[in-house]
Amino acid sequence: MVLLDLLTLGLWSKVGRLTHYAFDAVLLSAFLAGVKRSTGLTFKSDKVAGENKEVSKWIDKYLGVGEWVMDQSVAIAGSSGFFERKR
């Protein structure tokens, strides 16, 4: 692993760190999607972005990733035998 880090001029460790941060960001987005589904509370992206429509669009895309992860997680859990739906 040290040889790989030397050959890539230290980029290999940065890729690991970037992957970790990306996973954490997706996890936070999925958490916010779960809050939206269970409580109905939604995030107001226009409050954060203000007049900037580009930032608002990026926030909506980010939250959309969390919705997609949430949908896929529910679909996988629902099709497995380890979970059952109780209401």
C-alpha positions as a Markdown table, in Angstrom:
| # | Residue | x | y | z |
|---|---|---|---|---|
| 1 | Met | 0.0 | 0.0 | 0.0 |
| 2 | Val | 2.9 | 2.3 | 0.7 |
| 3 | Leu | 4.4 | 1.6 | -2.7 |
| 4 | Leu | 1.1 | 2.4 | -4.3 |
| 5 | Asp | 0.9 | 5.7 | -2.4 |
| 6 | Leu | 4.5 | 6.5 | -3.5 |
| 7 | Leu | 3.8 | 5.7 | -7.1 |
| 8 | Thr | 0.7 | 7.9 | -7.2 |
| 9 | Leu | 2.4 | 10.8 | -5.4 |
| 10 | Gly | 0.1 | 10.5 | -2.4 |
| 11 | Leu | -3.1 | 10.6 | -4.4 |
| 12 | Trp | -4.2 | 7.1 | -3.2 |
| 13 | Ser | -4.7 | 8.3 | 0.4 |
| 14 | Lys | -6.7 | 11.3 | -0.9 |
| 15 | Val | -9.0 | 9.1 | -2.9 |
| 16 | Gly | -9.8 | 7.2 | 0.3 |
| 17 | Arg | -10.5 | 10.3 | 2.2 |
| 18 | Leu | -12.7 | 11.7 | -0.7 |
| 19 | Thr | -14.6 | 8.4 | -0.8 |
| 20 | His | -15.2 | 8.6 | 2.9 |
| 21 | Tyr | -16.6 | 12.2 | 2.7 |
| 22 | Ala | -18.8 | 11.3 | -0.3 |
| 23 | Phe | -20.2 | 8.3 | 1.6 |
| 24 | Asp | -20.9 | 10.5 | 4.6 |
| 25 | Ala | -22.6 | 13.1 | 2.4 |
| 26 | Val | -24.9 | 10.4 | 0.9 |
| 27 | Leu | -25.7 | 9.1 | 4.3 |
| 28 | Leu | -26.7 | 12.6 | 5.5 |
| 29 | Ser | -28.9 | 13.1 | 2.4 |
| 30 | Ala | -30.6 | 9.7 | 3.0 |
| 31 | Phe | -31.2 | 10.7 | 6.6 |
| 32 | Leu | -32.9 | 13.9 | 5.5 |
| 33 | Ala | -35.0 | 11.9 | 3.0 |
| 34 | Gly | -36.0 | 9.6 | 5.9 |
| 35 | Val | -37.0 | 12.6 | 8.0 |
| 36 | Lys | -39.0 | 13.9 | 5.1 |
| 37 | Arg | -40.8 | 10.6 | 4.7 |
| 38 | Ser | -41.6 | 10.0 | 8.3 |
| 39 | Thr | -42.5 | 13.5 | 9.4 |
| 40 | Gly | -43.3 | 15.4 | 6.3 |
| 41 | Leu | -40.7 | 18.1 | 7.1 |
| 42 | Thr | -38.9 | 19.3 | 4.0 |
| 43 | Phe | -35.7 | 21.3 | 3.6 |
| 44 | Lys | -36.1 | 24.8 | 2.2 |
| 45 | Ser | -33.3 | 25.1 | -0.2 |
| 46 | Asp | -34.2 | 28.7 | -1.1 |
| 47 | Lys | -33.5 | 29.8 | 2.5 |
| 48 | Val | -29.9 | 28.6 | 2.1 |
| 49 | Ala | -29.4 | 29.6 | -1.5 |
| 50 | Gly | -31.1 | 32.9 | -1.3 |
| 51 | Glu | -31.3 | 34.5 | -4.8 |
| 52 | Asn | -28.9 | 32.0 | -6.3 |
| 53 | Lys | -30.9 | 29.5 | -8.3 |
| 54 | Glu | -27.8 | 27.5 | -9.2 |
| 55 | Val | -27.1 | 26.7 | -5.5 |
| 56 | Ser | -30.7 | 25.8 | -5.0 |
| 57 | Lys | -30.6 | 23.4 | -8.0 |
| 58 | Trp | -27.5 | 21.7 | -6.5 |
| 59 | Ile | -29.1 | 21.3 | -3.1 |
| 60 | Asp | -32.2 | 19.8 | -4.7 |
| 61 | Lys | -30.1 | 17.4 | -6.7 |
| 62 | Tyr | -28.2 | 16.5 | -3.5 |
| 63 | Leu | -31.4 | 15.8 | -1.6 |
| 64 | Gly | -32.7 | 13.8 | -4.7 |
| 65 | Val | -29.7 | 11.5 | -4.2 |
| 66 | Gly | -30.9 | 10.8 | -0.7 |
| 67 | Glu | -34.4 | 10.1 | -1.9 |
| 68 | Trp | -33.0 | 7.6 | -4.5 |
| 69 | Val | -30.9 | 5.9 | -1.9 |
| 70 | Met | -33.9 | 5.7 | 0.4 |
| 71 | Asp | -36.1 | 4.2 | -2.3 |
| 72 | Gln | -33.4 | 1.6 | -3.2 |
| 73 | Ser | -32.8 | 0.7 | 0.4 |
| 74 | Val | -36.6 | 0.2 | 1.1 |
| 75 | Ala | -36.9 | -1.9 | -2.1 |
| 76 | Ile | -33.9 | -4.2 | -1.2 |
| 77 | Ala | -35.1 | -4.5 | 2.4 |
| 78 | Gly | -38.7 | -5.3 | 1.3 |
| 79 | Ser | -37.6 | -8.0 | -1.1 |
| 80 | Ser | -35.3 | -9.8 | 1.5 |
| 81 | Gly | -36.5 | -12.3 | 4.0 |
| 82 | Phe | -34.9 | -10.5 | 6.9 |
| 83 | Phe | -37.6 | -7.7 | 7.1 |
| 84 | Glu | -41.3 | -7.7 | 7.4 |
| 85 | Arg | -43.7 | -4.8 | 7.0 |
| 86 | Lys | -45.8 | -4.0 | 10.1 |
| 87 | Arg | -48.1 | -1.1 | 10.4 |
